[in-house]
């Protein structure tokens, strides 16, 4: 039986040693795990701090960039609004000027047409009066020419009947002068 008790004692010693080894190993694993966990927590804290700093710096940059962009947009929209207002005023002025010019042109055209009609009427009337005066003068001249011709014809026939003598020529010249001074 000695063997059995030695075997059991050896087995107990082996179990105790294995338990102790396992406990030592578990303790070492716990320490490693605790160290790994602490390293992981410190790494996470460092990363968290780094991210907070990064986000804080970028937040300020984004806020600044957003503010600058908002101001630029506001200025741009103000400029567009100002240009639109100027264009609206210019279009309104041009429309008003065009309307006034068209109205003024219409009135001037009516005045010119009235003046032209009056001028044509007065010039036509003056021309008609001149034509009538020329007709009357022409008729008077034709009448005088006809009368002179008739008188000349009458004198000619009378002279042909009479003999041409120097006294008759002087008498005819005196009659012609006398008629010339009457006219």
Secondary structure in CASP SS format (residue, H / E / C, confidence):
PFRMAT SS
TARGET T0000
AUTHOR 0000-0000-0000
METHOD secondary structure of the structure
MODEL  1
X C 1.00
X H 1.00
X H 1.00
X H 1.00
X H 1.00
X H 1.00
X H 1.00
X H 1.00
X H 1.00
X H 1.00
X H 1.00
X H 1.00
X H 1.00
X H 1.00
X H 1.00
X H 1.00
X H 1.00
X H 1.00
X H 1.00
X H 1.00
X H 1.00
X H 1.00
X H 1.00
X H 1.00
X H 1.00
X H 1.00
X H 1.00
X H 1.00
X H 1.00
X H 1.00
X H 1.00
X H 1.00
X H 1.00
X H 1.00
X H 1.00
X H 1.00
X H 1.00
X H 1.00
X H 1.00
X H 1.00
X H 1.00
X H 1.00
X H 1.00
X H 1.00
X H 1.00
X H 1.00
X H 1.00
X H 1.00
X H 1.00
X H 1.00
X H 1.00
X H 1.00
X H 1.00
X H 1.00
X H 1.00
X H 1.00
X H 1.00
X H 1.00
X H 1.00
X H 1.00
X H 1.00
X H 1.00
X H 1.00
X H 1.00
X H 1.00
X H 1.00
X H 1.00
X H 1.00
X H 1.00
X H 1.00
X H 1.00
X H 1.00
X H 1.00
X H 1.00
X H 1.00
X H 1.00
X H 1.00
X H 1.00
X H 1.00
X H 1.00
X H 1.00
X H 1.00
X H 1.00
X H 1.00
X H 1.00
X H 1.00
X H 1.00
X H 1.00
X H 1.00
X H 1.00
X H 1.00
X H 1.00
X H 1.00
X H 1.00
X H 1.00
X H 1.00
X H 1.00
X H 1.00
X H 1.00
X H 1.00
X H 1.00
X H 1.00
X H 1.00
X H 1.00
X H 1.00
X H 1.00
X H 1.00
X H 1.00
X H 1.00
X H 1.00
X H 1.00
X H 1.00
X H 1.00
X H 1.00
X H 1.00
X H 1.00
X H 1.00
X H 1.00
X H 1.00
X H 1.00
X H 1.00
X H 1.00
X H 1.00
X H 1.00
X H 1.00
X H 1.00
X H 1.00
X H 1.00
X H 1.00
X H 1.00
X H 1.00
X H 1.00
X H 1.00
X H 1.00
X H 1.00
X H 1.00
X H 1.00
X H 1.00
X H 1.00
X H 1.00
X H 1.00
X H 1.00
X H 1.00
X H 1.00
X H 1.00
X H 1.00
X H 1.00
X H 1.00
X H 1.00
X H 1.00
X H 1.00
X H 1.00
X H 1.00
X H 1.00
X H 1.00
X H 1.00
X H 1.00
X H 1.00
X H 1.00
X H 1.00
X H 1.00
X C 1.00
X C 1.00
X C 1.00
X C 1.00
X H 1.00
X H 1.00
X H 1.00
X H 1.00
X H 1.00
X H 1.00
X H 1.00
X H 1.00
X H 1.00
X H 1.00
X H 1.00
X H 1.00
X H 1.00
X H 1.00
X H 1.00
X H 1.00
X H 1.00
X C 1.00
END
